[in-house]
């Protein structure tokens, strides 16, 4: 029994230590360029921040919601480690709300669902520590089609864990996945041309799903 306990403890300890480290090896020149631009921009009062990768970056959030305090902090190609590395710039303004969507690029580069969920949990805990008054909205990873490196079964596994984390951390979980799939369980082609990113209809659908949270 003691041996079994020590084995589980070792697994937990190793996973936790892996989550604490930040892997900067994949950061691109674009990542550093955009990070430096974000750091130079003035803070606004009651910012509503959209934080994520290219799927977030390509959304015209301020225009979609017609709100001057809506801020886009998406960077194409970003992963959970990238969010952690630049999170201080986001929390420094003590934003009113953060809408977080991250993880698909981690999956595409071979990271396990447990790695991804541990990193996202770390992001949430840091936001709460650095900006305790910020409302966090954790959005599920979107489905894909014809993207073998991003299997929907793994995405569903991650999303199930994100829902559990949201309950544990008392934050809002937004299930985007279920509203973007077709009858086959993959990303509906009406919303995407490449099986990963969204077209205009996709962003309108996303807006519809989160509008009440943005406006409340």
QUIPEDA-V394349 format. One record per residue. N is the residue number from 1. RES is the residue in one small letter. PHI is phi in radians with two decimals (* if undefined). PSI is psi in whole degrees, -180 to 180 (* if undefined). Layout:
BEGIN
n->(N | N)
res->(RES | RES)
phi->(PHI | PHI)
psi->(PSI | PSI)
END
This chain:
BEGIN
n->(1 | 2 | 3 | 4 | 5 | 6 | 7 | 8 | 9 | 10 | 11 | 12 | 13 | 14 | 15 | 16 | 17 | 18 | 19 | 20 | 21 | 22 | 23 | 24 | 25 | 26 | 27 | 28 | 29 | 30 | 31 | 32 | 33 | 34 | 35 | 36 | 37 | 38 | 39 | 40 | 41 | 42 | 43 | 44 | 45 | 46 | 47 | 48 | 49 | 50 | 51 | 52 | 53 | 54 | 55 | 56 | 57 | 58 | 59 | 60 | 61 | 62 | 63 | 64 | 65 | 66 | 67 | 68 | 69 | 70 | 71 | 72 | 73 | 74 | 75 | 76 | 77 | 78 | 79 | 80 | 81 | 82 | 83 | 84 | 85 | 86 | 87 | 88 | 89 | 90 | 91 | 92 | 93 | 94 | 95 | 96 | 97 | 98 | 99 | 100 | 101 | 102 | 103 | 104 | 105 | 106 | 107 | 108 | 109 | 110 | 111 | 112 | 113 | 114 | 115 | 116 | 117 | 118 | 119 | 120 | 121 | 122 | 123 | 124 | 125 | 126 | 127 | 128 | 129 | 130 | 131 | 132 | 133 | 134 | 135 | 136 | 137 | 138 | 139 | 140 | 141 | 142 | 143 | 144 | 145 | 146 | 147 | 148 | 149 | 150 | 151 | 152 | 153 | 154 | 155 | 156 | 157 | 158 | 159 | 160 | 161 | 162 | 163 | 164 | 165 | 166 | 167 | 168 | 169 | 170 | 171 | 172 | 173 | 174 | 175 | 176 | 177 | 178 | 179 | 180 | 181 | 182 | 183 | 184 | 185 | 186 | 187 | 188 | 189 | 190 | 191 | 192 | 193 | 194 | 195 | 196 | 197 | 198 | 199 | 200 | 201 | 202 | 203 | 204 | 205 | 206 | 207 | 208 | 209 | 210 | 211 | 212 | 213 | 214 | 215 | 216)
res->(x | x | x | x | x | x | x | x | x | x | x | x | x | x | x | x | x | x | x | x | x | x | x | x | x | x | x | x | x | x | x | x | x | x | x | x | x | x | x | x | x | x | x | x | x | x | x | x | x | x | x | x | x | x | x | x | x | x | x | x | x | x | x | x | x | x | x | x | x | x | x | x | x | x | x | x | x | x | x | x | x | x | x | x | x | x | x | x | x | x | x | x | x | x | x | x | x | x | x | x | x | x | x | x | x | x | x | x | x | x | x | x | x | x | x | x | x | x | x | x | x | x | x | x | x | x | x | x | x | x | x | x | x | x | x | x | x | x | x | x | x | x | x | x | x | x | x | x | x | x | x | x | x | x | x | x | x | x | x | x | x | x | x | x | x | x | x | x | x | x | x | x | x | x | x | x | x | x | x | x | x | x | x | x | x | x | x | x | x | x | x | x | x | x | x | x | x | x | x | x | x | x | x | x | x | x | x | x | x | x | x | x | x | x | x | x)
phi->(* | -1.11 | -1.09 | -1.10 | -1.07 | -1.11 | -1.14 | -1.15 | -1.12 | -1.10 | -1.11 | -1.10 | -1.11 | -1.11 | -1.08 | -1.14 | -1.15 | -1.09 | -1.21 | -1.29 | -1.32 | -1.97 | -1.53 | -1.76 | -1.18 | -1.64 | -1.07 | -1.67 | -0.97 | -1.06 | -0.99 | -1.15 | -1.07 | -1.20 | -1.03 | -1.19 | -1.13 | -0.99 | -1.22 | -1.59 | -1.30 | -1.24 | -1.30 | -2.04 | -1.36 | 0.98 | -1.10 | -1.96 | -1.79 | -1.75 | -2.08 | 3.00 | -1.86 | -1.12 | -1.12 | -1.33 | -0.97 | -1.39 | -1.38 | -1.63 | -1.14 | -1.08 | -1.30 | -1.08 | -1.78 | 0.92 | -2.27 | -1.20 | -1.64 | -1.45 | -2.10 | -1.73 | -2.13 | -1.60 | -2.28 | -0.98 | 1.47 | -1.24 | -2.25 | -1.06 | -1.11 | -1.14 | -1.08 | -1.07 | -1.22 | -1.98 | -1.15 | -1.03 | -1.12 | -1.25 | -1.40 | -1.05 | -1.45 | 0.91 | -1.08 | -1.21 | -2.50 | -2.24 | -1.81 | -1.82 | -2.48 | -2.70 | 2.31 | -1.15 | -1.26 | -1.02 | -1.08 | -1.14 | -1.90 | 1.53 | -1.32 | -1.38 | -0.96 | -1.17 | -1.09 | -1.12 | -1.17 | -1.11 | -1.16 | -1.12 | -1.07 | -1.12 | -1.04 | -1.07 | -1.13 | -1.21 | -1.04 | -1.13 | -1.30 | -1.55 | -2.61 | -1.09 | -1.52 | -1.35 | -1.47 | -1.86 | -2.06 | -1.61 | -1.71 | -1.14 | -1.18 | -1.31 | -1.23 | -2.32 | -2.49 | 0.93 | -2.25 | -1.09 | -1.34 | -2.25 | -1.14 | -1.11 | -1.11 | -1.19 | -1.09 | -1.11 | -1.08 | -1.10 | -1.07 | -1.07 | -1.24 | -1.13 | -1.10 | -1.11 | -1.07 | -1.05 | -1.12 | -1.07 | -1.62 | 1.03 | -2.13 | -1.50 | -1.80 | -1.99 | -1.48 | -1.39 | -0.87 | -1.11 | -1.55 | -1.92 | -1.62 | -1.71 | -1.15 | -1.53 | 1.52 | -1.98 | -1.01 | -1.10 | -1.17 | -1.20 | -1.83 | -2.72 | -1.78 | -2.08 | 1.43 | -2.44 | -1.53 | -1.82 | -1.65 | -1.05 | -1.10 | -1.11 | -1.23 | -1.14 | -1.14 | -1.05 | -0.99 | -1.02 | -1.30 | -2.00 | -0.98 | -1.10 | -1.20 | -1.20 | -1.54 | -1.19)
psi->(-43 | -39 | -42 | -42 | -46 | -35 | -46 | -37 | -42 | -41 | -45 | -44 | -44 | -45 | -41 | -42 | -39 | -38 | -30 | -30 | 149 | 120 | 110 | 5 | -23 | -5 | 131 | 165 | -38 | -42 | -51 | -37 | -50 | -37 | -44 | -36 | -47 | -39 | -21 | -17 | 144 | 147 | 152 | 162 | 137 | 48 | 142 | 108 | 129 | 116 | 126 | -148 | -150 | -29 | -37 | -44 | -38 | -7 | 133 | 71 | -43 | -40 | -38 | -39 | -7 | 49 | 122 | -18 | 8 | 127 | 132 | 118 | 43 | 142 | 123 | 134 | -1 | 154 | -179 | -39 | -37 | -39 | -46 | -38 | -28 | 11 | -29 | -36 | -35 | -45 | -16 | -31 | -3 | 61 | 154 | -43 | 148 | 125 | 110 | 130 | 112 | 154 | -26 | -35 | -33 | -47 | -41 | -20 | 24 | 7 | 146 | 157 | -38 | -38 | -47 | -46 | -36 | -41 | -43 | -39 | -39 | -40 | -46 | -45 | -36 | -40 | -45 | -34 | -41 | -21 | 76 | -23 | -3 | 132 | 128 | 130 | 107 | 116 | 141 | 153 | 140 | 153 | 170 | 170 | 145 | 38 | 82 | -27 | -9 | 66 | 139 | -29 | -41 | -38 | -43 | -38 | -44 | -47 | -37 | -41 | -35 | -38 | -42 | -44 | -41 | -42 | -45 | -40 | 0 | 47 | 170 | 129 | 130 | 116 | 93 | -35 | -51 | -27 | -7 | 0 | 154 | -169 | -19 | -6 | 12 | 172 | 125 | 126 | -12 | -18 | -2 | 148 | -20 | 4 | 6 | -55 | 165 | 150 | -170 | -42 | -35 | -42 | -34 | -38 | -44 | -46 | -45 | -38 | -25 | -3 | -43 | -37 | -37 | -40 | -17 | *)
END
